[in-house]
C-alpha cells in the first residue's frame, strides 16, 4: 500500500483516513468573514438549575415534614376520654403489682382490666399497642432506675466501712 | 450542566447533613448485641420509639398521681431502648460487644457522668448527651460477669422527674436529687 494519498491525495485512499477527513472537514478553513452576533443570547440555564434545586429541597423538606407529622398523635383522639370514676379509682391497685411482675399471665390479666379506662377513640389494635408500649415503657424505666440505683448504692456502701476505719484510727 | 450539578450536589449535601443532624440524637445502635440473645438465659429487649411513646401516653391515667408523673417524664422523650442479657455462665459476651457501645458513647456530645466499678456489681457507666446546656439523652451501660445491659433514653431526660419516680411501680429509691445536691 502506498502512502501517496496522505502526501498528494493520489493512489488508493485508506477508508479510515477518508472517514476522518469527512469528520474533520467541517472544521476546515472557510473563506467567508466571521459573523459576530448582534446581541448575545441570554442563558437561562443557571436560573433553571437554581429553581430545580430549590424544588428538590422543598420536596425533601415536604417528605421530611410528612414523615414527622405521621408520627405525631392526633389531638382528637387524646381528648376523647370518658370513663366512670369508680373504675379509675380501682386502677392503681391493679396496675402497680402487675407491671412489676414480668410473667405473661399477669400481663394478660392486666390488659383486660385496663381496657376499661382506655380512651374510646382508640381502636382495639391501637389500644393493645398502646398498652404494650406502656408496659415496655414501665419495664424500661424500672430497669433504668434499678441500674441508676446501683450508682447511688455504691458510695453508700463504702461510707460505713470508712467510718469504722476512721473510728479505729481515732480510738 | 456543571452549575446544576454543583448546586444539586451542595443542596443534597445540606439535606444529608440536616438528616444526619436530625439523626445524630442520642439513639444508640444496639443491634450489634442481638447475637447475645442466643446465649442468654434471660433477655429484655425494650424498644419504644416516639410514636409508641405517644401512644402509651394516651393510656396513662391522668387522675392517678403516679401515672401522671410517669407521663410527664416520658412526654418529651423520643424513645427508650433497652437490651439486657443475663447469662448462666461467665464470659458470654466479649470486650468487642462492650466496645461497640462505648465507641458510640465516645461521640460528640456524650459525657460520662459516672463510672462505678466493683467486683460484686461489675462495671456501671452513666452517660449524658448534652445539646448545649440541655440534656438530650441518657445511656446506662452495665456489664457484669453474667450480665450485660444497655439502657438508652432518647430525648430531653429530666433527672429530677426521673428521681421523682423512686419507689413507684417497683422503681427503687435512687437519691439522684440528693446526690446532685451533694455534688454541687
Interface residues (C-beta under 8 A of the other chain):
Chain A: X45 X46 X48 X49 X50 X52 X53 X56 X57 X60 X64 X71 X72 X73 X77 X78 X81 X85 X88 X91 X92 X95 X96 X99 X100 X114 X117 X118 X119 X122 X126 X127 X129 X130 X131 X133 X134 X136 X137 X138 X139 X140 X141 X142 X143 X144 X145 X146 X147 X148 X149 X150 X151 X152 X154
Chain B: X1 X3 X4 X7 X8 X11 X12 X14 X15 X18 X19 X44 X46 X47 X48 X50 X51 X52 X53 X54 X55 X56 X57 X58 X59 X60 X61 X62 X63 X64 X66 X67 X70 X73 X74 X80 X81 X82 X84 X114 X116 X118 X121 X124 X126 X138 X140 X142 X149 X151 X153 X162 X165 X166 X169 X170 X171 X172 X173 X174 X175 X176 X179
